[in-house]
Amino acid sequence: MEVGSQAGETAILSAAGRHLAASMRKVDFIEGSYGTMLLAEDVTADPIRFGHRGEAPVLTGAGLGVRVIEDRIRKYAAEVVRLN
């Protein structure tokens, strides 16, 4: 079994992939978490990149474990819709 995501992923998708992989019983390969190696800038305050030898810890914290920078999301958004 392999868990992966699309090239150019933000830290949000990287975090989701890590949570998915951590919840599975058997995973042979996991790819992703390239962050700013592929992106000019990411949309979270904390980089979600793999480390030495491809090691990547399970994330903790609220939600996916990342803190989104809303101004960066708005900068790349095609449209912003407010829900009240």
C-alpha positions as CSV (number, residue, x, y, z in Angstrom):
1,M,0.0,0.0,0.0
2,E,1.3,3.5,-0.9
3,V,0.0,6.8,0.4
4,G,0.9,9.8,-1.7
5,S,-0.4,13.1,-3.0
6,Q,-0.1,15.5,-5.9
7,A,3.2,17.3,-6.6
8,G,2.9,20.9,-5.4
9,E,1.0,20.0,-2.3
10,T,0.7,22.6,0.5
11,A,1.4,21.7,4.1
12,I,-2.3,21.2,4.6
13,L,-2.4,18.2,2.1
14,S,0.9,16.9,3.5
15,A,-0.5,16.9,7.0
16,A,-3.7,15.1,5.9
17,G,-1.5,12.5,4.2
18,R,0.5,11.9,7.3
19,H,-2.6,11.5,9.4
20,L,-4.0,9.0,6.9
21,A,-0.8,7.0,6.8
22,A,-0.6,7.0,10.6
23,S,-4.1,5.5,10.8
24,M,-3.5,2.6,8.4
25,R,-2.3,-0.8,9.6
26,K,0.2,-1.4,6.8
27,V,1.8,1.2,4.5
28,D,4.8,0.2,2.4
29,F,5.6,3.6,0.9
30,I,4.6,7.2,1.8
31,E,5.5,10.2,-0.4
32,G,4.9,13.9,-0.1
33,S,5.7,16.6,2.3
34,Y,8.0,18.5,-0.1
35,G,6.7,21.9,0.9
36,T,9.0,24.8,-0.2
37,M,11.2,22.3,-2.2
38,L,8.3,22.6,-4.7
39,L,6.4,25.7,-3.7
40,A,7.6,29.3,-3.6
41,E,5.9,29.7,-0.2
42,D,3.6,27.5,1.8
43,V,0.4,28.4,3.4
44,T,1.1,27.4,7.0
45,A,3.2,28.8,9.8
46,D,5.0,25.5,10.3
47,P,6.9,23.7,7.6
48,I,5.6,20.2,7.1
49,R,8.6,18.6,5.3
50,F,10.3,15.3,5.7
51,G,13.7,15.2,7.5
52,H,16.9,13.2,7.2
53,R,16.4,9.8,5.5
54,G,12.8,10.7,4.6
55,E,11.7,10.5,8.2
56,A,8.5,12.5,9.1
57,P,6.9,12.5,12.5
58,V,3.2,12.0,13.2
59,L,1.7,15.5,13.7
60,T,-0.1,16.5,16.8
61,G,-2.3,19.5,17.7
62,A,-5.7,20.7,16.9
63,G,-7.2,19.6,13.5
64,L,-4.5,18.5,11.2
65,G,-1.8,19.9,13.4
66,V,-0.9,22.9,11.1
67,R,-1.5,26.6,11.6
68,V,-2.8,28.1,8.4
69,I,-1.8,31.7,7.5
70,E,-5.1,33.1,6.2
71,D,-3.5,36.0,4.3
72,R,-1.5,33.5,2.2
73,I,-4.6,31.5,1.4
74,R,-6.4,34.7,0.3
75,K,-3.4,35.7,-1.9
76,Y,-3.8,32.5,-3.9
77,A,-7.6,32.3,-3.8
78,A,-9.5,32.8,-7.0
79,E,-12.6,34.0,-5.0
80,V,-13.3,34.6,-1.3
81,V,-16.8,33.8,-0.1
82,R,-17.8,34.8,3.5
83,L,-20.2,32.5,5.3
84,N,-22.1,34.2,8.2
